[in-house]
Amino acid sequence: MTNEELRKRSREQDEYSADSIQVLEGLEAVRKRPAMYIGDVSVRGLHHLVYEVVDNSIDEALAGYCTRIDVTINEDNSITVVDNGRGIPVEMHEKEKRSALEVVMTVLHAGGKFDKDTYKVSGGLHGVGVSCVNALSSRMTVEVMRQGRKWSQTYEKGKPLAPVAPVGDSDESGTITTFMPDNTIFQTIDFKFDILAARLRELAFLNKNILLTLTDRREPAENGSSEEQAHLTENFYSERGLIEFVEYLDVNRERLTEKIIYINYDKGDVPVELALQYNTSFSENVHSYVNNINTIEGGTHLAGFRRGLTRTLKKYAEDSGLTSKLKFDINGDDFREGLTAVISVKVAEPQFEGQTKTKLGNSEVMGSVDVAVSTALTNYLEENPRDAKSIVQKVILAATARHAARKARELVQRKNVLSGSGLPGKLADCADRDPSVSEIFLVEGDSAGGTAKQGRDRRFQAILPLRGKILNVEKAMQHKIFDSEEIKNIFTALGVTIGTEDDSKALNTSGLRYAKVIIMTDADVDGSHITTLIMTFFFRYMKELIENGHIYIATPPLYLVKKGKAEKYCWSDEERDAAIREMAQGKESSVTIQRYKGLGEMNAEQLWETTMNPETRTLRQVTIDSAAEADHIFSMLMGDEVPPRREFIERHAKYANIDA
């Protein structure tokens, strides 16, 4: 770095000072009502703490002052985040009469991102700020390297133990944040490497040329020898940004076009960046972001993308004469089948709405994205006629399949009307008609279904047996899906419908008959496969049920350990071994172990006690932490490519029998 560049950087650091920190409100209610600020206190809320701290570092990167962010899961499950940004200001805050660092760390919504001159765009603004993380941590220490000095302050449950103080000299700049989540607030403080890795990978794609690292000091590296490589570490770095993001998402799909279409439009007030590619699959996978925030509910930027894409492709198809012989109209859905796209916009003052506050509401963004897509896509189609023809032919195929699927849906609905209630014959419904207290078990096989029917509480529990493995929707056209008897039974039993004139995949959940939809399969490899097939179906065609917290997975026990009249159910090999030691007391021969390979091996009373009774069972609620990562995993697990699937199973299934 030249002397002039160093002087410029010093001036910019001086400009980012205590005066840049604005205070909006206090921090009093965070510990009393943590779910209001981070969503919940389960695994999702726990990991959100890390995202908030990393967001601060990403904001420094967006402003041009940070090139590296290191995240470490420490041995005690605390988290350390290190960046090489400018460092949080430590000077005295004029209004608060205390260090700006202390203000940032102890006052909700205090920070430089509320000052337009300090941060032009900010992802962290959508969150609750690092002060909320501080409030929900039993202990936090922040170290700041800034202007030749190193400063530090430590907090307990959000309260500083002492004023900000210098602790030495430093020729570096940046911030080191270490925090331990409060185990009296969170259900668990066990951080998951893969969940954090998914978010950091996403951030690397969205912010090219920034190195993010994740290290787990609880886990040794597979082949690590040196001190630096002694622990599980993964690096995330992208030179081509969204292009590599789409490549990652489509790695298990057969591409239809030769190259990824990339658009970087910076001529208006809203910079628009997006990458898209068509593949031979039958699903639409469009992921949208605003200032690095995953807008899972879409919004105006997604609407602008769809409008620009549909209008441009439709005009090209009509002008080329490729759709002249089609006897029915093409709608917007048809243009998006087999499409993978990532849209990223930067908005100075984003307005979020929707149930989870992840839907962009800024009206001006729609026009910006529409213009960007229309302009760039028109040029691409003219310059790449072979790709253009392949895309239009794919659209025609999608329209034809949608037409057939609509006929199949109408046939199903007519049969339901003629048969009275329209409910599947195999459904053993519950007596209560209040959806808020009712639940349905999707059970593998008629035998296990029969046991579940005998063991259930008929007042509020319904049972729908499924015959064998349902259709793999990842590799099926939509009309084939509606020909599947098992899938039709799921739709009609749940009381949801799919498809409108404008959107063939729109889900109507107003008639949902159960608050909990519970997948209950055998605790073996086949059972896991069936669960994955059902989950693929829900992710591709009923994602709203997952997002709204309706989908659960039952956890039947693996073992029953008995000694005389004493017995204990176990859900893992570790629990089994502990139970054996406890019961045997050095005499293992007197202990018997029963391994449950299927639900049918339990009688009705055992199934109720271990898996169905709300008082004693354990249900795993299905959530989507990253829609992009989930898309990648489902396409890999249920697609045609075998090697990546084998690698995934070997890495994640601790006790898996890998078949060829």
Helices and strands as residue ranges (DSSP letters): H 3-15, G 18-20, H 35-38, H 43-62, E 68-73, E 79-83, E 92-93, E 98-99, H 100-106, G 112-114, G 124-126, H 130-135, E 137-146, E 149-156, E 159-160, E 165-169, E 174-181, H 193-206, E 211-220, E 231-236, H 242-249, E 261-265, E 272-278, E 285-290, E 293-294, H 300-320, H 332-336, E 339-345, E 352-353, E 359-360, H 363-383, H 385-418, G 435-437, E 439-444, H 446-455, E 461-466, G 473-475, H 478-483, H 485-494, E 497-498, E 507-508, E 516-520, H 525-541, H 543-547, E 551-554, E 559-563, E 566-570, H 573-584, G 588-590, E 592-595, G 599-601, H 604-607, I 608-612, E 619-621, H 627-638, H 642-652
